[in-house]
Amino acid sequence: MKILLIEDDREAAQYLAKGLRESGHTVDLAADGDEGYDLAATGNYDVLIVDRMLPRRDGLSIITQLRAEHVSTPALILSALGEVDDRVKGLRAGGDDYLAKPYAFSELAARVEALGRRRGPSDAGTVLRVGDLELDRLAHRVQRAGVNIPVQPREFRLLEYLMRNAGQVVTRTMLLEHVWDYHFDPQTNVIDVHISRLRAKIDKGFDRPLLHTVRGAGYVIRDGED
């Protein structure tokens, strides 16, 4: 799933993002209410995780405005305010679930997965396709020409990011930031290794390649010749 995490506590945000990414999800971060609202309003996410107390705009006002604008992305509210009245206020503001701090990551992950399932398989963006390659984000399944292709969690995230940007060149820096969560180039061949493994899985044995290297620029996945 593609998740937007709106959390101003940098340490907490990095901890949650790391855990969710290790679970196979794609996570974007927003550190304040304005940035979070702008990203959430695109409707390009499966689940929102929204801290209640945020700078610039609080979490409940973000959700209230999104609902007024018919953005129905499921939202999990995180808050240190855990009394019944606080939870009721959050749900009435348009939140789909409410989790009081402190919480166990396993519970948060389970609630996020439940919200993702609630959207249903018919929602746009659940299944990504490039040619005869198909990636089902909810079922966590990859197929090409109807053949199941087993991939590791990191390979799944890498392929999902490439397919979300199908037809566009994706740079090493973009991959490091969105798939590995590195904000600098650590001079490692980790990307090359994973691209090579992924190419062997999705292209080998099929009639045409989909994953291409653009020399000096990066990588692109497209249904066409190199």
Summary of the structure (lengths in Angstrom):
residues: 226
radius of gyration: 18.6
end to end distance: 29.4
largest distance: 60.0
contacts: 677
relative contact order: 0.11
helix: 38%
strand: 21%
